[in-house]
């Protein structure tokens, strides 16, 4: 099957390639193993140490697989809260938080050790969310949407205290990464790369 998306753990030289029905594990440019999935997948992310792999499904569920030397656990842990296809997944730099977003415009932040919701009520986009990124200090989470806006949440504050950049990219934002804490780089369907100085509210 054709790849849907992939995630990279550069320090481990590991790549996880997701198809709609399988996960392929690649290490140092060689396919090591694969695992069949019994659901239609839509997104994937791996913790920085590659010990946990999160897979989002079209059914709105997130499966957490433990990973050890090219082998994924047969029975994943289910995270259930989304009401639409899980489009985006992103681990924090310390691996303790997992951000997720769905077609229903909702963003959630999960506490990975307890498998519980850490932050919710983040439903401020007016269309589906297509990208997200934690800041290097894990204090902020940025999201980009088909609605052409970018939102930056301070995870220490209520979601209503967000920073919002409207009309950031014509046609919507498609990718984002933090160059440093306070400096966000985004890409969009308008073919543009933009940088944003995000004020840190300490």
DOKOL-349536 format. One line per 2 residues: number of its first residue (from 1); their letters; for each residue x negated, y negated, z of N, C-alpha, C. Coordinates in nm, 3 decimals. Each point is the difference from the previous one (the first is absolute). Last residue first. Layout:
BEGIN
NUM) a) X:Y:Z:X:Y:Z:X:Y:Z; ...
This chain:
BEGIN
202) xx) -0.565:-3.488:3.023:-0.050:0.071:0.119:0.083:-0.039:0.121; 0.044:-0.004:-0.544:0.066:-0.063:0.114:-0.037:0.075:0.127
200) xx) -0.214:-0.081:-0.515:0.012:0.094:0.111:0.058:-0.073:0.120; 0.044:-0.086:-0.554:-0.038:-0.056:0.129:0.024:0.104:0.109
198) xx) -0.116:0.071:-0.529:0.105:0.026:0.098:-0.048:-0.050:0.135; -0.111:-0.072:-0.540:-0.057:-0.024:0.132:0.112:0.012:0.102
196) xx) -0.050:0.222:-0.506:0.083:-0.074:0.095:-0.075:-0.013:0.131; -0.064:0.123:-0.575:-0.049:0.010:0.137:0.081:-0.092:0.090
194) xx) 0.076:0.276:-0.508:0.008:-0.119:0.083:-0.058:0.028:0.138; 0.048:0.186:-0.554:-0.052:0.029:0.132:0.004:-0.130:0.079
192) xx) 0.302:0.167:-0.459:-0.082:-0.091:0.079:-0.050:0.066:0.128; 0.325:0.149:-0.355:-0.139:0.014:-0.044:-0.098:-0.086:0.079
190) xx) 0.487:0.076:0.063:-0.034:-0.116:-0.083:-0.144:0.004:-0.049; 0.197:0.314:0.306:0.039:0.030:-0.138:-0.023:-0.118:-0.093
188) xx) -0.308:0.036:0.447:0.141:0.007:-0.036:0.024:0.032:-0.145; -0.365:-0.025:0.482:0.014:0.012:-0.146:0.148:0.016:-0.032
186) xx) -0.341:-0.199:0.443:0.117:0.070:-0.055:-0.006:0.002:-0.153; -0.294:-0.095:0.504:-0.007:-0.003:-0.147:0.116:0.083:-0.054
184) xx) -0.144:-0.274:0.492:0.074:0.105:-0.069:-0.011:-0.020:-0.151; -0.228:-0.161:0.501:-0.009:-0.023:-0.144:0.059:0.121:-0.073
182) xx) -0.025:-0.020:0.481:0.039:-0.136:-0.034:-0.006:-0.031:-0.148; -0.302:0.378:0.175:0.115:-0.039:0.079:0.032:-0.147:-0.026
180) xx) -0.214:0.242:-0.403:-0.045:-0.017:0.137:0.123:-0.038:0.081; 0.068:0.152:-0.423:-0.144:-0.013:-0.020:-0.070:-0.017:0.135
178) xx) 0.476:0.250:-0.122:-0.060:-0.105:0.080:-0.150:-0.002:-0.026; 0.409:0.162:-0.343:-0.106:0.046:0.090:-0.053:-0.120:0.076
176) xx) 0.422:0.187:-0.382:-0.059:-0.098:0.091:-0.106:0.065:0.086; 0.397:0.048:-0.455:-0.112:0.051:0.078:-0.056:-0.108:0.090
174) xx) 0.389:-0.059:-0.284:-0.023:0.143:-0.024:-0.114:0.058:0.083; 0.403:-0.435:-0.043:-0.135:0.039:0.042:-0.015:0.151:-0.014
172) xx) 0.349:-0.321:-0.303:-0.023:0.078:0.121:-0.145:0.030:0.027; 0.235:-0.285:-0.344:0.022:0.142:-0.028:-0.028:0.090:0.119
170) xx) -0.239:-0.452:0.017:0.114:0.017:-0.090:0.013:0.148:-0.036; -0.222:-0.185:0.456:-0.034:0.060:-0.129:0.128:0.015:-0.082
168) xx) 0.014:-0.250:0.402:-0.144:0.026:0.000:-0.046:0.057:-0.133; 0.440:-0.181:0.206:-0.047:-0.020:-0.138:-0.152:0.019:-0.010
166) xx) 0.115:-0.059:0.494:0.096:0.026:-0.107:-0.061:-0.033:-0.136; -0.175:0.132:0.508:-0.046:-0.074:-0.118:0.093:0.037:-0.116
164) xx) -0.004:0.022:0.580:0.055:0.043:-0.127:-0.048:-0.092:-0.112; -0.081:0.183:0.553:-0.039:-0.099:-0.101:0.048:0.051:-0.135
162) xx) 0.225:0.114:0.509:-0.082:0.037:-0.116:-0.048:-0.122:-0.076; 0.284:0.111:0.417:-0.108:-0.100:-0.001:-0.098:0.025:-0.113
160) xx) 0.370:0.294:0.099:0.055:-0.127:-0.046:-0.106:-0.111:-0.006; -0.083:0.438:0.182:-0.006:-0.003:-0.147:0.052:-0.132:-0.056
158) xx) -0.223:0.013:0.492:0.122:0.049:-0.066:-0.011:-0.015:-0.151; -0.467:0.049:0.236:0.114:-0.090:0.015:0.124:0.061:-0.063
156) xx) -0.445:0.183:-0.016:0.013:-0.032:0.143:0.125:-0.082:0.028; -0.151:0.130:-0.441:0.057:0.115:0.070:0.010:-0.019:0.151
154) xx) 0.032:-0.325:-0.439:-0.090:0.010:0.114:0.060:0.108:0.091; 0.078:-0.059:-0.548:0.052:0.015:0.135:-0.115:0.000:0.101
152) xx) 0.108:-0.173:-0.534:-0.103:0.041:0.095:0.061:0.000:0.140; 0.171:0.013:-0.558:0.028:-0.027:0.141:-0.116:0.052:0.084
150) xx) 0.139:-0.151:-0.544:-0.092:0.070:0.088:0.034:-0.041:0.142; 0.290:0.003:-0.510:-0.053:-0.061:0.121:-0.100:0.091:0.071
148) xx) 0.281:0.091:-0.402:-0.105:-0.098:-0.032:-0.062:-0.066:0.123; 0.323:0.380:-0.049:0.067:-0.130:0.010:-0.097:-0.118:-0.019
146) xx) -0.129:0.466:0.019:0.055:-0.034:-0.131:0.069:-0.135:0.002; -0.376:0.082:0.378:0.127:0.053:-0.049:0.030:-0.040:-0.143
144) xx) -0.387:0.062:0.453:0.031:-0.065:-0.125:0.117:0.069:-0.067; -0.263:-0.066:0.525:0.081:0.078:-0.093:0.028:-0.083:-0.125
142) xx) -0.352:0.033:0.479:0.053:-0.072:-0.115:0.081:0.095:-0.088; -0.183:-0.039:0.542:0.040:0.088:-0.109:0.062:-0.085:-0.109
140) xx) -0.349:-0.062:0.471:0.096:-0.048:-0.099:0.029:0.110:-0.102; -0.301:0.072:0.359:0.092:-0.091:0.066:0.109:-0.050:-0.093
138) xx) -0.407:0.292:-0.073:0.128:0.066:0.021:0.101:-0.087:0.075; -0.456:-0.097:-0.182:0.015:0.014:0.145:0.130:0.070:0.039
136) xx) -0.105:-0.086:-0.463:-0.111:0.077:0.058:0.010:0.020:0.150; 0.461:-0.057:-0.266:-0.122:-0.081:0.007:-0.110:0.081:0.067
134) xx) 0.399:0.240:-0.281:-0.038:-0.048:0.132:-0.123:-0.089:-0.011; 0.382:0.101:-0.395:-0.138:0.013:0.046:-0.015:-0.055:0.141
132) xx) 0.357:0.141:-0.469:-0.018:-0.046:0.137:-0.145:0.022:0.042; 0.407:0.024:-0.447:-0.137:0.011:0.052:-0.005:-0.053:0.142
130) xx) 0.412:0.029:-0.262:-0.090:0.077:-0.087:-0.142:0.012:0.052; 0.563:-0.091:0.143:-0.139:-0.032:0.036:-0.093:0.092:-0.079
128) xx) 0.527:-0.183:-0.126:-0.086:0.107:0.050:-0.142:-0.049:0.027; 0.360:-0.376:0.036:-0.012:0.110:-0.097:-0.100:0.100:0.055
126) xx) 0.094:-0.397:0.236:0.131:0.014:-0.065:0.000:0.106:-0.110; -0.287:-0.079:0.496:-0.007:-0.007:-0.145:0.140:0.020:-0.058
124) xx) -0.083:0.036:0.470:0.007:-0.139:-0.046:-0.021:-0.016:-0.151; 0.020:0.343:0.423:0.081:0.013:-0.123:0.021:-0.141:-0.057
122) xx) -0.199:0.257:0.431:-0.081:-0.074:-0.098:0.067:0.016:-0.135; 0.098:0.209:0.448:0.074:-0.123:-0.034:-0.082:-0.090:-0.093
120) xx) -0.281:0.334:0.310:0.107:0.015:-0.099:0.064:-0.137:-0.026; -0.445:0.293:0.262:0.058:-0.128:-0.040:0.102:0.023:-0.112
118) xx) -0.190:0.368:0.232:-0.068:-0.104:0.076:0.060:-0.137:-0.029; 0.167:0.548:-0.023:0.002:-0.132:-0.064:-0.065:-0.102:0.093
116) xx) -0.156:0.522:0.026:0.118:-0.083:0.027:-0.012:-0.134:-0.072; -0.317:0.391:0.076:0.094:0.023:-0.110:0.130:-0.080:0.018
114) xx) -0.431:0.014:0.263:0.128:0.038:0.060:0.108:0.033:-0.103; -0.452:-0.125:-0.141:-0.013:0.101:0.107:0.133:0.046:0.057
112) xx) -0.003:-0.351:-0.341:-0.033:0.135:-0.047:-0.014:0.100:0.115; 0.309:-0.440:-0.066:-0.112:0.036:0.086:-0.033:0.146:-0.029
110) xx) 0.242:-0.355:-0.356:0.008:0.117:0.088:-0.124:0.009:0.088; 0.302:-0.382:-0.305:-0.134:0.035:0.048:0.017:0.109:0.104
108) xx) 0.309:-0.202:-0.449:-0.012:0.052:0.136:-0.148:0.019:0.034; 0.365:-0.260:-0.383:-0.135:0.035:0.041:0.003:0.046:0.145
106) xx) 0.385:-0.053:-0.435:-0.038:0.004:0.141:-0.146:0.040:0.018; 0.294:-0.032:-0.409:-0.063:-0.127:0.040:-0.053:0.000:0.143
104) xx) 0.186:0.372:-0.275:0.105:-0.075:0.068:-0.053:-0.129:0.062; -0.270:0.337:-0.216:0.079:-0.070:-0.101:0.107:-0.088:0.061
102) xx) -0.424:0.098:0.313:0.088:0.078:-0.085:0.075:-0.087:-0.101; -0.472:0.047:0.362:0.102:-0.085:-0.061:0.079:0.082:-0.100
100) xx) -0.394:0.026:0.448:0.074:0.062:-0.110:0.106:-0.097:-0.050; -0.484:0.068:0.340:0.106:-0.086:-0.053:0.066:0.071:-0.117
98) xx) -0.300:0.157:0.452:0.036:0.030:-0.139:0.114:-0.094:-0.039; -0.419:0.051:0.413:0.127:-0.049:-0.051:0.018:0.040:-0.146
96) xx) -0.389:0.123:0.244:0.102:0.017:0.103:0.137:-0.052:-0.042; -0.455:-0.008:-0.229:0.080:0.120:-0.020:0.114:0.019:0.098
94) xx) -0.332:-0.371:-0.080:-0.033:0.095:0.108:0.082:0.129:-0.008; 0.063:-0.355:-0.315:-0.142:0.036:-0.008:-0.042:0.096:0.110
92) xx) 0.508:0.014:-0.177:-0.085:-0.104:0.055:-0.145:0.049:0.000; 0.357:0.190:-0.363:-0.050:0.017:0.136:-0.080:-0.124:0.042
90) xx) 0.416:0.078:-0.374:-0.133:-0.057:0.027:-0.036:0.024:0.146; 0.393:0.083:-0.443:-0.052:0.046:0.128:-0.139:-0.058:0.019
88) xx) 0.483:-0.043:-0.342:-0.134:-0.043:0.043:-0.032:0.058:0.137; 0.414:0.101:-0.234:-0.082:-0.045:-0.112:-0.145:-0.029:0.041
86) xx) 0.463:0.299:0.142:-0.118:-0.060:0.063:-0.100:-0.035:-0.109; 0.557:0.039:-0.034:-0.129:0.056:-0.040:-0.116:-0.074:0.063
84) xx) 0.440:-0.064:0.271:-0.027:0.001:-0.143:-0.136:0.062:-0.026; 0.179:-0.087:0.436:0.124:0.035:-0.069:-0.016:-0.001:-0.151
82) xx) -0.334:0.075:0.480:0.030:-0.073:-0.123:0.128:0.054:-0.065; -0.187:0.207:0.387:0.067:-0.127:0.034:0.042:-0.075:-0.126
80) xx) -0.308:0.459:0.197:0.126:-0.031:-0.067:0.060:-0.130:0.051; -0.458:0.356:-0.024:0.038:-0.131:0.050:0.122:-0.044:-0.079
78) xx) -0.264:0.505:0.101:0.091:-0.089:-0.073:0.021:-0.131:0.075; -0.415:0.389:-0.045:0.089:-0.067:0.095:0.084:-0.101:-0.077
76) xx) -0.211:0.467:-0.224:-0.023:-0.140:0.035:0.096:-0.048:0.108; -0.209:0.489:-0.158:0.121:-0.060:0.054:-0.027:-0.144:0.042
74) xx) -0.346:0.261:-0.196:0.117:0.048:-0.074:0.128:-0.070:0.045; -0.505:-0.222:0.012:0.091:0.083:0.080:0.123:0.039:-0.081
72) xx) -0.465:-0.094:-0.250:0.109:-0.075:0.062:0.091:0.094:0.076; -0.546:-0.002:-0.182:0.124:0.073:0.025:0.100:-0.090:0.070
70) xx) -0.463:-0.119:-0.111:0.066:0.037:-0.124:0.129:0.077:0.016; -0.261:-0.147:0.386:-0.089:0.064:-0.097:0.074:0.054:-0.122
68) xx) 0.328:-0.180:0.320:-0.127:0.047:0.054:-0.077:0.076:-0.108; 0.483:-0.321:0.135:-0.095:0.044:-0.103:-0.131:0.040:0.064
66) xx) 0.575:-0.089:0.102:-0.137:-0.003:0.052:-0.091:0.061:-0.106; 0.479:-0.258:-0.093:-0.077:0.124:-0.005:-0.133:-0.020:0.071
64) xx) 0.517:-0.242:-0.030:-0.138:-0.015:0.046:-0.066:0.137:0.002; 0.443:-0.247:-0.267:-0.059:0.121:0.057:-0.144:-0.029:0.039
62) xx) 0.488:-0.291:-0.090:-0.146:0.000:-0.004:-0.048:0.129:0.065; 0.492:-0.164:-0.262:-0.074:0.057:0.112:-0.151:-0.013:-0.022
60) xx) 0.365:-0.119:-0.313:-0.011:-0.096:0.108:-0.079:0.049:0.120; 0.084:0.212:-0.443:0.110:0.021:0.094:-0.006:-0.095:0.119
58) xx) -0.335:0.033:-0.339:0.115:-0.067:-0.058:0.123:0.015:0.088; -0.490:0.019:0.229:0.084:0.071:-0.094:0.112:-0.084:-0.056
56) xx) -0.541:-0.027:0.234:0.137:-0.051:-0.004:0.080:0.071:-0.107; -0.457:0.120:0.313:0.062:0.009:-0.133:0.144:-0.048:0.010
54) xx) -0.514:0.001:0.285:0.143:-0.031:0.001:0.053:0.002:-0.143; -0.439:0.211:0.302:0.047:-0.042:-0.132:0.151:-0.020:0.008
52) xx) -0.467:0.048:0.345:0.145:-0.003:-0.014:0.036:-0.053:-0.138; -0.452:0.050:0.121:0.055:0.109:0.080:0.153:0.006:-0.006
50) xx) -0.352:-0.318:-0.193:0.057:0.104:-0.087:0.061:0.116:0.077; -0.190:-0.441:0.144:-0.083:0.118:0.023:0.049:0.122:-0.077
48) xx) 0.239:-0.418:-0.030:-0.141:-0.024:-0.038:-0.092:0.119:0.020; 0.515:0.097:-0.104:-0.068:-0.074:0.106:-0.147:-0.017:-0.037
46) xx) 0.371:0.045:-0.385:-0.080:0.083:0.091:-0.064:-0.089:0.105; 0.450:0.013:-0.381:-0.107:-0.075:0.067:-0.072:0.095:0.093
44) xx) 0.419:-0.032:-0.426:-0.095:0.074:0.084:-0.098:-0.097:0.063; 0.517:0.070:-0.306:-0.110:-0.083:0.049:-0.088:0.082:0.093
42) xx) 0.385:0.187:-0.230:-0.003:-0.131:-0.066:-0.117:-0.088:0.043; 0.241:0.558:-0.038:-0.081:-0.100:0.069:-0.005:-0.130:-0.079
40) xx) 0.341:0.447:0.062:-0.054:-0.093:-0.099:-0.072:-0.114:0.071; 0.031:0.514:0.194:0.082:-0.119:-0.012:-0.063:-0.090:-0.106
38) xx) -0.201:0.403:0.176:0.138:0.044:-0.025:0.096:-0.118:-0.003; -0.557:0.087:-0.120:0.098:-0.070:0.082:0.140:0.046:-0.035
36) xx) -0.545:0.206:-0.033:0.129:-0.026:-0.063:0.094:-0.067:0.100; -0.553:-0.021:-0.025:0.112:0.054:0.076:0.128:-0.038:-0.071
34) xx) -0.580:0.061:-0.091:0.127:-0.070:-0.023:0.107:0.068:0.083; -0.593:-0.056:-0.053:0.121:0.077:0.026:0.122:-0.081:-0.039
32) xx) -0.457:-0.122:-0.120:-0.026:0.098:0.105:0.121:0.089:0.023; -0.229:-0.316:-0.413:0.127:0.040:0.061:-0.028:0.112:0.098
30) xx) -0.365:-0.386:-0.133:0.043:0.137:-0.027:0.132:0.028:0.070; -0.271:-0.413:0.035:0.036:0.020:-0.141:0.038:0.142:-0.036
28) xx) -0.083:-0.145:0.457:-0.124:-0.015:-0.080:0.021:0.046:-0.144; 0.408:0.126:0.238:-0.115:-0.041:0.080:-0.125:0.000:-0.088
26) xx) 0.586:0.036:-0.005:-0.123:-0.012:-0.078:-0.112:-0.051:0.091; 0.536:0.227:0.003:-0.110:-0.049:0.082:-0.129:0.003:-0.081
24) xx) 0.565:-0.025:-0.096:-0.127:0.057:-0.044:-0.113:-0.067:0.079; 0.565:0.093:0.037:-0.112:-0.084:0.040:-0.127:0.072:-0.041
22) xx) 0.549:0.025:-0.192:-0.120:0.057:0.062:-0.097:-0.109:0.045; 0.429:-0.060:-0.249:0.023:0.129:0.066:-0.125:0.060:0.065
20) xx) 0.026:-0.425:-0.245:0.134:0.007:0.058:0.021:0.127:0.082; -0.491:-0.170:-0.015:0.095:0.016:-0.110:0.139:0.012:0.065
18) xx) -0.506:-0.200:0.181:0.138:0.043:0.019:0.071:0.015:-0.134; -0.528:0.001:0.232:0.079:-0.034:-0.119:0.139:0.060:0.017
16) xx) -0.455:-0.145:0.313:0.123:0.079:-0.001:0.084:-0.049:-0.118; -0.554:-0.017:0.145:0.114:-0.058:-0.071:0.117:0.098:0.009
14) xx) -0.523:-0.111:0.251:0.118:0.083:-0.021:0.106:-0.080:-0.075; -0.447:-0.100:0.231:-0.011:0.041:-0.141:0.115:0.093:-0.039
12) xx) -0.080:-0.248:0.423:0.002:0.147:-0.001:-0.020:0.057:-0.141; 0.022:-0.467:0.082:-0.105:0.045:0.091:-0.010:0.152:0.004
10) xx) 0.347:-0.218:-0.262:-0.136:-0.016:-0.054:-0.111:0.052:0.091; 0.514:0.113:-0.100:-0.071:-0.016:0.127:-0.148:-0.012:-0.034
8) xx) 0.493:-0.068:-0.294:-0.143:0.028:0.009:-0.048:-0.023:0.142; 0.483:0.114:-0.316:-0.064:-0.079:0.104:-0.143:0.049:0.019
6) xx) 0.438:0.000:-0.400:-0.107:0.065:0.073:-0.049:-0.092:0.111; 0.450:0.121:-0.375:-0.090:-0.097:0.061:-0.110:0.075:0.071
4) xx) 0.285:0.214:-0.316:0.090:-0.109:0.039:-0.082:-0.115:0.057; -0.140:0.413:-0.369:-0.017:-0.065:0.129:0.101:-0.112:0.021
2) xx) 0.118:0.428:-0.312:-0.076:-0.125:-0.007:-0.012:-0.061:0.139; 0.039:0.537:-0.077:0.083:-0.119:0.000:-0.087:-0.125:0.000
